[in-house]
């Protein structure tokens, strides 16, 4: 969790004077959750040939 701690310290140094202890606790919790999601995304390895998923949109005539 070193990354989460570093990011939280960055937020606290910039905005800590304007936030209450309760708000800082909420920010810390949010930063930890986001960091966990980022780590999960980083763990998913992509090949150079992997393309983005295309969204399927069926054709709808303008009469509908």
C-alpha positions as a Markdown table, in Angstrom:
| # | Residue | x | y | z |
|---|---|---|---|---|
| 1 | Unk | 0.0 | 0.0 | 0.0 |
| 2 | Unk | 3.0 | 2.3 | -0.4 |
| 3 | Unk | 1.4 | 3.8 | -3.5 |
| 4 | Unk | -1.8 | 4.6 | -1.7 |
| 5 | Unk | 0.0 | 6.2 | 1.2 |
| 6 | Unk | 2.0 | 8.4 | -1.2 |
| 7 | Unk | -1.1 | 9.5 | -3.1 |
| 8 | Unk | -2.9 | 10.2 | 0.1 |
| 9 | Unk | 0.0 | 12.3 | 1.4 |
| 10 | Unk | -0.1 | 14.3 | -1.8 |
| 11 | Unk | -3.8 | 15.0 | -1.3 |
| 12 | Unk | -3.3 | 15.8 | 2.3 |
| 13 | Unk | -0.5 | 18.2 | 1.7 |
| 14 | Unk | -2.5 | 20.1 | -1.0 |
| 15 | Unk | -6.0 | 20.1 | 0.6 |
| 16 | Unk | -5.5 | 18.9 | 4.2 |
| 17 | Unk | -6.0 | 22.4 | 5.7 |
| 18 | Unk | -9.5 | 22.6 | 4.1 |
| 19 | Unk | -10.6 | 19.1 | 5.2 |
| 20 | Unk | -11.8 | 17.8 | 8.5 |
| 21 | Unk | -10.4 | 14.6 | 10.0 |
| 22 | Unk | -13.5 | 12.8 | 8.9 |
| 23 | Unk | -13.2 | 14.0 | 5.4 |
| 24 | Unk | -9.5 | 13.1 | 5.3 |
| 25 | Unk | -10.5 | 9.6 | 6.5 |
| 26 | Unk | -13.0 | 9.3 | 3.6 |
| 27 | Unk | -10.4 | 10.5 | 1.1 |
| 28 | Unk | -7.9 | 8.0 | 2.4 |
| 29 | Unk | -10.4 | 5.2 | 2.1 |
| 30 | Unk | -11.2 | 6.3 | -1.5 |
| 31 | Unk | -7.5 | 6.5 | -2.5 |
| 32 | Unk | -7.0 | 3.0 | -1.1 |
| 33 | Unk | -9.9 | 1.6 | -3.1 |
| 34 | Unk | -8.8 | 3.3 | -6.3 |
| 35 | Unk | -5.2 | 2.0 | -5.8 |
| 36 | Unk | -6.5 | -1.5 | -5.4 |
| 37 | Unk | -8.5 | -1.2 | -8.7 |
| 38 | Unk | -5.4 | 0.2 | -10.4 |
| 39 | Unk | -3.3 | -2.7 | -9.2 |
| 40 | Unk | -5.9 | -5.2 | -10.6 |
| 41 | Unk | -5.8 | -3.4 | -14.0 |
| 42 | Unk | -2.0 | -3.4 | -14.1 |
| 43 | Unk | -2.0 | -7.1 | -13.3 |
| 44 | Unk | -4.0 | -7.9 | -16.4 |
| 45 | Unk | -1.4 | -8.3 | -19.1 |
| 46 | Unk | -2.2 | -7.2 | -22.6 |
| 47 | Unk | -0.4 | -8.3 | -25.8 |
| 48 | Unk | 0.6 | -5.7 | -28.3 |
| 49 | Unk | -1.9 | -7.2 | -30.7 |
| 50 | Unk | -4.8 | -6.8 | -28.3 |
| 51 | Unk | -7.3 | -4.3 | -29.5 |
| 52 | Unk | -10.0 | -2.4 | -27.6 |
| 53 | Unk | -13.4 | -4.0 | -27.4 |
| 54 | Unk | -15.8 | -2.6 | -29.9 |
| 55 | Unk | -19.2 | -1.6 | -28.8 |
| 56 | Unk | -22.0 | -3.3 | -30.8 |
| 57 | Unk | -24.7 | -0.8 | -31.9 |
| 58 | Unk | -27.5 | -2.3 | -34.0 |
| 59 | Unk | -28.7 | -0.3 | -37.0 |
| 60 | Unk | -31.9 | 1.5 | -36.4 |
| 61 | Unk | -33.7 | 3.1 | -39.3 |
| 62 | Unk | -34.7 | 6.6 | -38.9 |
| 63 | Unk | -38.3 | 5.6 | -39.3 |
| 64 | Unk | -38.4 | 4.0 | -35.8 |
